Amino acid sequence: MARKALQQKDIDTKLATLNGTWSLRSGKLYREFQFSDFVQAFGFMSQAALVAERMNHHPEWFNVYRTVRVELATHDAKGITDLDFELAAAMNKIAASAGI
């Protein structure tokens, strides 16, 4: 099913209700997670990867030591969709379970 990019007003509304420190950066949802160490960061990425695979929606992310930077956009929709917000919320839940 093809996803449709959300309008800016809808993105702003959803962003305001998304827990965590997500923001918009270069047309994508963006968040930087800080963990206690590399093992905790890698554990987060492993859990998030399983969720992303089930959703068939894969993040752009970057990891150095205890930091994981995440960018979410739906490439075939050429913008941010509900799917990006669903994955962001799932990542928030995973991070919360790690005490972040």
Backbone as XML, in Angstrom:
<?xml version="1.0"?>
<chain id="A" units="angstrom">
  <residue number="1" name="MET">
    <atom name="N" x="0.837" y="-1.180" z="0.000"/>
    <atom name="CA" x="0.000" y="0.000" z="0.000"/>
    <atom name="C" x="0.878" y="1.239" z="0.000"/>
  </residue>
  <residue number="2" name="ALA">
    <atom name="N" x="0.676" y="2.100" z="-0.962"/>
    <atom name="CA" x="1.461" y="3.329" z="-1.049"/>
    <atom name="C" x="1.024" y="4.297" z="0.049"/>
  </residue>
  <residue number="3" name="ARG">
    <atom name="N" x="1.987" y="4.886" z="0.669"/>
    <atom name="CA" x="1.737" y="5.863" z="1.732"/>
    <atom name="C" x="1.782" y="7.250" z="1.132"/>
  </residue>
  <residue number="4" name="LYS">
    <atom name="N" x="1.006" y="8.142" z="1.726"/>
    <atom name="CA" x="0.975" y="9.527" z="1.267"/>
    <atom name="C" x="1.670" y="10.401" z="2.300"/>
  </residue>
  <residue number="5" name="ALA">
    <atom name="N" x="2.532" y="11.293" z="1.824"/>
    <atom name="CA" x="3.227" y="12.213" z="2.717"/>
    <atom name="C" x="2.213" y="13.116" z="3.415"/>
  </residue>
  <residue number="6" name="LEU">
    <atom name="N" x="2.471" y="13.353" z="4.692"/>
    <atom name="CA" x="1.597" y="14.228" z="5.470"/>
    <atom name="C" x="1.842" y="15.694" z="5.129"/>
  </residue>
  <residue number="7" name="GLN">
    <atom name="N" x="0.813" y="16.498" z="5.288"/>
    <atom name="CA" x="0.942" y="17.945" z="5.127"/>
    <atom name="C" x="1.669" y="18.508" z="6.344"/>
  </residue>
  <residue number="8" name="GLN">
    <atom name="N" x="2.297" y="19.658" z="6.198"/>
    <atom name="CA" x="3.084" y="20.242" z="7.277"/>
    <atom name="C" x="2.269" y="20.444" z="8.551"/>
  </residue>
  <residue number="9" name="LYS">
    <atom name="N" x="1.021" y="20.892" z="8.427"/>
    <atom name="CA" x="0.203" y="21.112" z="9.631"/>
    <atom name="C" x="-0.045" y="19.797" z="10.374"/>
  </residue>
  <residue number="10" name="ASP">
    <atom name="N" x="-0.217" y="18.715" z="9.636"/>
    <atom name="CA" x="-0.415" y="17.404" z="10.263"/>
    <atom name="C" x="0.873" y="16.912" z="10.927"/>
  </residue>
  <residue number="11" name="ILE">
    <atom name="N" x="2.003" y="17.168" z="10.287"/>
    <atom name="CA" x="3.296" y="16.809" z="10.873"/>
    <atom name="C" x="3.496" y="17.577" z="12.180"/>
  </residue>
  <residue number="12" name="ASP">
    <atom name="N" x="3.212" y="18.872" z="12.153"/>
    <atom name="CA" x="3.375" y="19.696" z="13.357"/>
    <atom name="C" x="2.494" y="19.202" z="14.496"/>
  </residue>
  <residue number="13" name="THR">
    <atom name="N" x="1.247" y="18.841" z="14.186"/>
    <atom name="CA" x="0.316" y="18.344" z="15.199"/>
    <atom name="C" x="0.812" y="17.032" z="15.787"/>
  </residue>
  <residue number="14" name="LYS">
    <atom name="N" x="1.214" y="16.109" z="14.922"/>
    <atom name="CA" x="1.694" y="14.805" z="15.391"/>
    <atom name="C" x="3.011" y="14.952" z="16.157"/>
  </residue>
  <residue number="15" name="LEU">
    <atom name="N" x="3.862" y="15.839" z="15.709"/>
    <atom name="CA" x="5.141" y="16.052" z="16.377"/>
    <atom name="C" x="4.935" y="16.582" z="17.795"/>
  </residue>
  <residue number="16" name="ALA">
    <atom name="N" x="3.942" y="17.425" z="17.958"/>
    <atom name="CA" x="3.657" y="17.994" z="19.287"/>
    <atom name="C" x="3.162" y="16.942" z="20.273"/>
  </residue>
  <residue number="17" name="THR">
    <atom name="N" x="2.565" y="15.874" z="19.766"/>
    <atom name="CA" x="2.029" y="14.836" z="20.656"/>
    <atom name="C" x="2.976" y="13.647" z="20.796"/>
  </residue>
  <residue number="18" name="LEU">
    <atom name="N" x="4.066" y="13.633" z="20.042"/>
    <atom name="CA" x="5.030" y="12.530" z="20.106"/>
    <atom name="C" x="5.953" y="12.751" z="21.294"/>
  </residue>
  <residue number="19" name="ASN">
    <atom name="N" x="5.941" y="11.809" z="22.218"/>
    <atom name="CA" x="6.818" y="11.917" z="23.382"/>
    <atom name="C" x="8.267" y="11.789" z="22.945"/>
  </residue>
  <residue number="20" name="GLY">
    <atom name="N" x="9.142" y="12.438" z="23.674"/>
    <atom name="CA" x="10.561" y="12.403" z="23.329"/>
    <atom name="C" x="10.982" y="13.702" z="22.697"/>
  </residue>
  <residue number="21" name="THR">
    <atom name="N" x="12.202" y="13.753" z="22.307"/>
    <atom name="CA" x="12.745" y="14.986" z="21.751"/>
    <atom name="C" x="12.899" y="14.885" z="20.236"/>
  </residue>
  <residue number="22" name="TRP">
    <atom name="N" x="11.855" y="14.481" z="19.571"/>
    <atom name="CA" x="11.858" y="14.422" z="18.115"/>
    <atom name="C" x="11.681" y="15.824" z="17.559"/>
  </residue>
  <residue number="23" name="SER">
    <atom name="N" x="12.311" y="16.088" z="16.419"/>
    <atom name="CA" x="12.183" y="17.367" z="15.743"/>
    <atom name="C" x="12.212" y="17.115" z="14.240"/>
  </residue>
  <residue number="24" name="LEU">
    <atom name="N" x="12.088" y="18.183" z="13.482"/>
    <atom name="CA" x="12.221" y="18.090" z="12.031"/>
    <atom name="C" x="13.612" y="18.570" z="11.651"/>
  </residue>
  <residue number="25" name="ARG">
    <atom name="N" x="14.264" y="17.793" z="10.791"/>
    <atom name="CA" x="15.582" y="18.173" z="10.309"/>
    <atom name="C" x="15.699" y="17.690" z="8.873"/>
  </residue>
  <residue number="26" name="SER">
    <atom name="N" x="15.898" y="18.614" z="7.965"/>
    <atom name="CA" x="16.060" y="18.285" z="6.538"/>
    <atom name="C" x="14.904" y="17.439" z="6.007"/>
  </residue>
  <residue number="27" name="GLY">
    <atom name="N" x="13.681" y="17.774" z="6.406"/>
    <atom name="CA" x="12.499" y="17.083" z="5.898"/>
    <atom name="C" x="12.266" y="15.703" z="6.476"/>
  </residue>
  <residue number="28" name="LYS">
    <atom name="N" x="12.922" y="15.394" z="7.598"/>
    <atom name="CA" x="12.774" y="14.090" z="8.231"/>
    <atom name="C" x="12.539" y="14.266" z="9.726"/>
  </residue>
  <residue number="29" name="LEU">
    <atom name="N" x="11.911" y="13.264" z="10.342"/>
    <atom name="CA" x="11.834" y="13.236" z="11.798"/>
    <atom name="C" x="13.226" y="12.901" z="12.302"/>
  </residue>
  <residue number="30" name="TYR">
    <atom name="N" x="13.657" y="13.590" z="13.347"/>
    <atom name="CA" x="15.017" y="13.412" z="13.850"/>
    <atom name="C" x="15.013" y="13.320" z="15.369"/>
  </residue>
  <residue number="31" name="ARG">
    <atom name="N" x="15.801" y="12.388" z="15.879"/>
    <atom name="CA" x="16.034" y="12.320" z="17.322"/>
    <atom name="C" x="17.418" y="11.740" z="17.579"/>
  </residue>
  <residue number="32" name="GLU">
    <atom name="N" x="18.049" y="12.251" z="18.613"/>
    <atom name="CA" x="19.316" y="11.711" z="19.075"/>
    <atom name="C" x="19.076" y="11.077" z="20.438"/>
  </residue>
  <residue number="33" name="PHE">
    <atom name="N" x="19.405" y="9.798" z="20.540"/>
    <atom name="CA" x="19.284" y="9.056" z="21.792"/>
    <atom name="C" x="20.665" y="8.951" z="22.426"/>
  </residue>
  <residue number="34" name="GLN">
    <atom name="N" x="20.740" y="9.175" z="23.737"/>
    <atom name="CA" x="21.985" y="9.013" z="24.489"/>
    <atom name="C" x="21.782" y="7.895" z="25.503"/>
  </residue>
  <residue number="35" name="PHE">
    <atom name="N" x="22.590" y="6.865" z="25.394"/>
    <atom name="CA" x="22.512" y="5.725" z="26.300"/>
    <atom name="C" x="23.693" y="5.751" z="27.262"/>
  </residue>
  <residue number="36" name="SER">
    <atom name="N" x="23.697" y="4.845" z="28.219"/>
    <atom name="CA" x="24.770" y="4.829" z="29.208"/>
    <atom name="C" x="26.085" y="4.317" z="28.634"/>
  </residue>
  <residue number="37" name="ASP">
    <atom name="N" x="25.998" y="3.461" z="27.628"/>
    <atom name="CA" x="27.214" y="2.911" z="27.025"/>
    <atom name="C" x="26.869" y="2.302" z="25.661"/>
  </residue>
  <residue number="38" name="PHE">
    <atom name="N" x="27.884" y="1.767" z="25.008"/>
    <atom name="CA" x="27.707" y="1.191" z="23.679"/>
    <atom name="C" x="26.788" y="-0.020" z="23.691"/>
  </residue>
  <residue number="39" name="VAL">
    <atom name="N" x="26.900" y="-0.867" z="24.704"/>
    <atom name="CA" x="26.075" y="-2.077" z="24.766"/>
    <atom name="C" x="24.599" y="-1.699" z="24.832"/>
  </residue>
  <residue number="40" name="GLN">
    <atom name="N" x="24.259" y="-0.706" z="25.636"/>
    <atom name="CA" x="22.859" y="-0.267" z="25.732"/>
    <atom name="C" x="22.392" y="0.342" z="24.405"/>
  </residue>
  <residue number="41" name="ALA">
    <atom name="N" x="23.253" y="1.134" z="23.760"/>
    <atom name="CA" x="22.903" y="1.722" z="22.459"/>
    <atom name="C" x="22.688" y="0.634" z="21.411"/>
  </residue>
  <residue number="42" name="PHE">
    <atom name="N" x="23.565" y="-0.348" z="21.397"/>
    <atom name="CA" x="23.455" y="-1.435" z="20.429"/>
    <atom name="C" x="22.217" y="-2.283" z="20.706"/>
  </residue>
  <residue number="43" name="GLY">
    <atom name="N" x="21.910" y="-2.496" z="21.978"/>
    <atom name="CA" x="20.692" y="-3.227" z="22.334"/>
    <atom name="C" x="19.446" y="-2.518" z="21.836"/>
  </residue>
  <residue number="44" name="PHE">
    <atom name="N" x="19.423" y="-1.189" z="21.992"/>
    <atom name="CA" x="18.306" y="-0.387" z="21.474"/>
    <atom name="C" x="18.187" y="-0.579" z="19.965"/>
  </residue>
  <residue number="45" name="MET">
    <atom name="N" x="19.314" y="-0.484" z="19.271"/>
    <atom name="CA" x="19.282" y="-0.615" z="17.816"/>
    <atom name="C" x="18.805" y="-2.006" z="17.402"/>
  </residue>
  <residue number="46" name="SER">
    <atom name="N" x="19.221" y="-3.020" z="18.126"/>
    <atom name="CA" x="18.788" y="-4.390" z="17.807"/>
    <atom name="C" x="17.282" y="-4.540" z="17.966"/>
  </residue>
  <residue number="47" name="GLN">
    <atom name="N" x="16.757" y="-4.029" z="19.076"/>
    <atom name="CA" x="15.305" y="-4.113" z="19.299"/>
    <atom name="C" x="14.547" y="-3.286" z="18.273"/>
  </residue>
  <residue number="48" name="ALA">
    <atom name="N" x="15.033" y="-2.085" z="17.983"/>
    <atom name="CA" x="14.372" y="-1.222" z="17.001"/>
    <atom name="C" x="14.427" y="-1.839" z="15.604"/>
  </residue>
  <residue number="49" name="ALA">
    <atom name="N" x="15.524" y="-2.517" z="15.291"/>
    <atom name="CA" x="15.656" y="-3.154" z="13.981"/>
    <atom name="C" x="14.590" y="-4.232" z="13.782"/>
  </residue>
  <residue number="50" name="LEU">
    <atom name="N" x="14.299" y="-4.993" z="14.830"/>
    <atom name="CA" x="13.263" y="-6.032" z="14.724"/>
    <atom name="C" x="11.885" y="-5.417" z="14.489"/>
  </residue>
  <residue number="51" name="VAL">
    <atom name="N" x="11.598" y="-4.324" z="15.173"/>
    <atom name="CA" x="10.320" y="-3.619" z="14.970"/>
    <atom name="C" x="10.268" y="-3.057" z="13.553"/>
  </residue>
  <residue number="52" name="ALA">
    <atom name="N" x="11.339" y="-2.411" z="13.123"/>
    <atom name="CA" x="11.376" y="-1.821" z="11.782"/>
    <atom name="C" x="11.190" y="-2.884" z="10.704"/>
  </residue>
  <residue number="53" name="GLU">
    <atom name="N" x="11.792" y="-4.038" z="10.898"/>
    <atom name="CA" x="11.663" y="-5.110" z="9.917"/>
    <atom name="C" x="10.215" y="-5.606" z="9.843"/>
  </residue>
  <residue number="54" name="ARG">
    <atom name="N" x="9.575" y="-5.764" z="11.014"/>
    <atom name="CA" x="8.159" y="-6.180" z="11.014"/>
    <atom name="C" x="7.280" y="-5.139" z="10.307"/>
  </residue>
  <residue number="55" name="MET">
    <atom name="N" x="7.644" y="-3.875" z="10.459"/>
    <atom name="CA" x="6.881" y="-2.796" z="9.824"/>
    <atom name="C" x="7.255" y="-2.624" z="8.349"/>
  </residue>
  <residue number="56" name="ASN">
    <atom name="N" x="8.362" y="-3.269" z="7.952"/>
    <atom name="CA" x="8.932" y="-3.048" z="6.617"/>
    <atom name="C" x="9.187" y="-1.558" z="6.391"/>
  </residue>
  <residue number="57" name="HIS">
    <atom name="N" x="9.754" y="-0.955" z="7.418"/>
    <atom name="CA" x="10.052" y="0.487" z="7.372"/>
    <atom name="C" x="11.361" y="0.703" z="8.124"/>
  </residue>
  <residue number="58" name="HIS">
    <atom name="N" x="12.395" y="1.035" z="7.401"/>
    <atom name="CA" x="13.736" y="1.003" z="7.966"/>
    <atom name="C" x="14.287" y="2.416" z="8.165"/>
  </residue>
  <residue number="59" name="PRO">
    <atom name="N" x="14.837" y="2.664" z="9.344"/>
    <atom name="CA" x="15.341" y="3.998" z="9.655"/>
    <atom name="C" x="16.692" y="4.270" z="9.006"/>
  </residue>
  <residue number="60" name="GLU">
    <atom name="N" x="16.993" y="5.551" z="8.887"/>
    <atom name="CA" x="18.363" y="5.975" z="8.629"/>
    <atom name="C" x="18.912" y="6.279" z="10.013"/>
  </residue>
  <residue number="61" name="TRP">
    <atom name="N" x="20.009" y="5.639" z="10.378"/>
    <atom name="CA" x="20.554" y="5.900" z="11.700"/>
    <atom name="C" x="22.053" y="5.769" z="11.697"/>
  </residue>
  <residue number="62" name="PHE">
    <atom name="N" x="22.627" y="6.335" z="12.751"/>
    <atom name="CA" x="24.069" y="6.408" z="12.887"/>
    <atom name="C" x="24.407" y="6.207" z="14.351"/>
  </residue>
  <residue number="63" name="ASN">
    <atom name="N" x="25.387" y="5.368" z="14.615"/>
    <atom name="CA" x="25.762" y="5.067" z="15.995"/>
    <atom name="C" x="27.251" y="5.299" z="16.203"/>
  </residue>
  <residue number="64" name="VAL">
    <atom name="N" x="27.570" y="6.042" z="17.252"/>
    <atom name="CA" x="28.931" y="6.158" z="17.748"/>
    <atom name="C" x="28.861" y="6.004" z="19.255"/>
  </residue>
  <residue number="65" name="TYR">
    <atom name="N" x="29.541" y="5.016" z="19.758"/>
    <atom name="CA" x="29.606" y="4.682" z="21.166"/>
    <atom name="C" x="28.209" y="4.651" z="21.782"/>
  </residue>
  <residue number="66" name="ARG">
    <atom name="N" x="27.832" y="5.638" z="22.584"/>
    <atom name="CA" x="26.557" y="5.597" z="23.301"/>
    <atom name="C" x="25.466" y="6.442" z="22.647"/>
  </residue>
  <residue number="67" name="THR">
    <atom name="N" x="25.758" y="7.006" z="21.491"/>
    <atom name="CA" x="24.823" y="7.883" z="20.794"/>
    <atom name="C" x="24.241" y="7.194" z="19.567"/>
  </residue>
  <residue number="68" name="VAL">
    <atom name="N" x="22.919" y="7.293" z="19.426"/>
    <atom name="CA" x="22.241" y="6.813" z="18.223"/>
    <atom name="C" x="21.420" y="7.968" z="17.664"/>
  </residue>
  <residue number="69" name="ARG">
    <atom name="N" x="21.746" y="8.384" z="16.449"/>
    <atom name="CA" x="20.982" y="9.433" z="15.765"/>
    <atom name="C" x="20.069" y="8.766" z="14.742"/>
  </residue>
  <residue number="70" name="VAL">
    <atom name="N" x="18.806" y="9.176" z="14.745"/>
    <atom name="CA" x="17.799" y="8.540" z="13.889"/>
    <atom name="C" x="17.124" y="9.592" z="13.020"/>
  </residue>
  <residue number="71" name="GLU">
    <atom name="N" x="16.958" y="9.269" z="11.750"/>
    <atom name="CA" x="16.170" y="10.080" z="10.823"/>
    <atom name="C" x="15.114" y="9.172" z="10.199"/>
  </residue>
  <residue number="72" name="LEU">
    <atom name="N" x="13.879" y="9.658" z="10.175"/>
    <atom name="CA" x="12.778" y="8.875" z="9.622"/>
    <atom name="C" x="12.049" y="9.663" z="8.543"/>
  </residue>
  <residue number="73" name="ALA">
    <atom name="N" x="11.860" y="9.033" z="7.414"/>
    <atom name="CA" x="11.044" y="9.553" z="6.313"/>
    <atom name="C" x="10.649" y="8.343" z="5.465"/>
  </residue>
  <residue number="74" name="THR">
    <atom name="N" x="9.576" y="8.489" z="4.741"/>
    <atom name="CA" x="9.112" y="7.417" z="3.862"/>
    <atom name="C" x="9.532" y="7.784" z="2.449"/>
  </residue>
  <residue number="75" name="HIS">
    <atom name="N" x="10.554" y="7.107" z="1.971"/>
    <atom name="CA" x="11.174" y="7.504" z="0.707"/>
    <atom name="C" x="10.230" y="7.418" z="-0.480"/>
  </residue>
  <residue number="76" name="ASP">
    <atom name="N" x="9.401" y="6.360" z="-0.560"/>
    <atom name="CA" x="8.506" y="6.262" z="-1.714"/>
    <atom name="C" x="7.405" y="7.310" z="-1.682"/>
  </residue>
  <residue number="77" name="ALA">
    <atom name="N" x="7.116" y="7.872" z="-0.506"/>
    <atom name="CA" x="6.129" y="8.957" z="-0.393"/>
    <atom name="C" x="6.794" y="10.321" z="-0.520"/>
  </residue>
  <residue number="78" name="LYS">
    <atom name="N" x="8.133" y="10.328" z="-0.520"/>
    <atom name="CA" x="8.909" y="11.564" z="-0.608"/>
    <atom name="C" x="8.563" y="12.539" z="0.515"/>
  </residue>
  <residue number="79" name="GLY">
    <atom name="N" x="8.428" y="11.988" z="1.720"/>
    <atom name="CA" x="8.121" y="12.832" z="2.867"/>
    <atom name="C" x="7.851" y="11.997" z="4.104"/>
  </residue>
  <residue number="80" name="ILE">
    <atom name="N" x="7.295" y="12.642" z="5.096"/>
    <atom name="CA" x="6.979" y="11.998" z="6.366"/>
    <atom name="C" x="5.549" y="11.487" z="6.321"/>
  </residue>
  <residue number="81" name="THR">
    <atom name="N" x="5.361" y="10.243" z="6.766"/>
    <atom name="CA" x="4.037" y="9.624" z="6.774"/>
    <atom name="C" x="3.697" y="9.152" z="8.189"/>
  </residue>
  <residue number="82" name="ASP">
    <atom name="N" x="2.485" y="8.643" z="8.332"/>
    <atom name="CA" x="2.079" y="8.067" z="9.612"/>
    <atom name="C" x="3.020" y="6.941" z="10.038"/>
  </residue>
  <residue number="83" name="LEU">
    <atom name="N" x="3.551" y="6.214" z="9.075"/>
    <atom name="CA" x="4.469" y="5.116" z="9.371"/>
    <atom name="C" x="5.711" y="5.606" z="10.118"/>
  </residue>
  <residue number="84" name="ASP">
    <atom name="N" x="6.195" y="6.781" z="9.761"/>
    <atom name="CA" x="7.354" y="7.351" z="10.451"/>
    <atom name="C" x="7.023" y="7.662" z="11.908"/>
  </residue>
  <residue number="85" name="PHE">
    <atom name="N" x="5.837" y="8.187" z="12.141"/>
    <atom name="CA" x="5.425" y="8.478" z="13.516"/>
    <atom name="C" x="5.217" y="7.191" z="14.312"/>
  </residue>
  <residue number="86" name="GLU">
    <atom name="N" x="4.718" y="6.144" z="13.659"/>
    <atom name="CA" x="4.549" y="4.853" z="14.340"/>
    <atom name="C" x="5.908" y="4.284" z="14.762"/>
  </residue>
  <residue number="87" name="LEU">
    <atom name="N" x="6.895" y="4.362" z="13.873"/>
    <atom name="CA" x="8.223" y="3.854" z="14.205"/>
    <atom name="C" x="8.877" y="4.724" z="15.275"/>
  </residue>
  <residue number="88" name="ALA">
    <atom name="N" x="8.694" y="6.027" z="15.207"/>
    <atom name="CA" x="9.242" y="6.925" z="16.230"/>
    <atom name="C" x="8.663" y="6.584" z="17.600"/>
  </residue>
  <residue number="89" name="ALA">
    <atom name="N" x="7.358" y="6.350" z="17.659"/>
    <atom name="CA" x="6.712" y="6.001" z="18.936"/>
    <atom name="C" x="7.244" y="4.671" z="19.450"/>
  </residue>
  <residue number="90" name="ALA">
    <atom name="N" x="7.452" y="3.706" z="18.559"/>
    <atom name="CA" x="8.006" y="2.411" z="18.967"/>
    <atom name="C" x="9.429" y="2.580" z="19.497"/>
  </residue>
  <residue number="91" name="MET">
    <atom name="N" x="10.217" y="3.431" z="18.862"/>
    <atom name="CA" x="11.581" y="3.684" z="19.324"/>
    <atom name="C" x="11.568" y="4.371" z="20.693"/>
  </residue>
  <residue number="92" name="ASN">
    <atom name="N" x="10.633" y="5.288" z="20.887"/>
    <atom name="CA" x="10.492" y="5.923" z="22.207"/>
    <atom name="C" x="10.213" y="4.876" z="23.280"/>
  </residue>
  <residue number="93" name="LYS">
    <atom name="N" x="9.348" y="3.940" z="22.966"/>
    <atom name="CA" x="8.982" y="2.904" z="23.939"/>
    <atom name="C" x="10.188" y="2.020" z="24.257"/>
  </residue>
  <residue number="94" name="ILE">
    <atom name="N" x="10.941" y="1.652" z="23.250"/>
    <atom name="CA" x="12.141" y="0.842" z="23.467"/>
    <atom name="C" x="13.150" y="1.605" z="24.323"/>
  </residue>
  <residue number="95" name="ALA">
    <atom name="N" x="13.360" y="2.874" z="24.004"/>
    <atom name="CA" x="14.299" y="3.691" z="24.778"/>
    <atom name="C" x="13.819" y="3.854" z="26.216"/>
  </residue>
  <residue number="96" name="ALA">
    <atom name="N" x="12.522" y="4.032" z="26.396"/>
    <atom name="CA" x="11.972" y="4.185" z="27.752"/>
    <atom name="C" x="12.211" y="2.929" z="28.578"/>
  </residue>
  <residue number="97" name="SER">
    <atom name="N" x="12.119" y="1.764" z="27.938"/>
    <atom name="CA" x="12.357" y="0.521" z="28.667"/>
    <atom name="C" x="13.820" y="0.404" z="29.105"/>
  </residue>
  <residue number="98" name="ALA">
    <atom name="N" x="14.698" y="1.175" z="28.442"/>
    <atom name="CA" x="16.113" y="1.202" z="28.816"/>
    <atom name="C" x="16.408" y="2.348" z="29.790"/>
  </residue>
  <residue number="99" name="GLY">
    <atom name="N" x="15.364" y="3.059" z="30.186"/>
    <atom name="CA" x="15.540" y="4.161" z="31.126"/>
    <atom name="C" x="15.931" y="5.468" z="30.486"/>
  </residue>
  <residue number="100" name="ILE">
    <atom name="N" x="15.747" y="5.588" z="29.185"/>
    <atom name="CA" x="16.094" y="6.819" z="28.460"/>
    <atom name="C" x="14.867" y="7.685" z="28.291"/>
  </residue>
</chain>
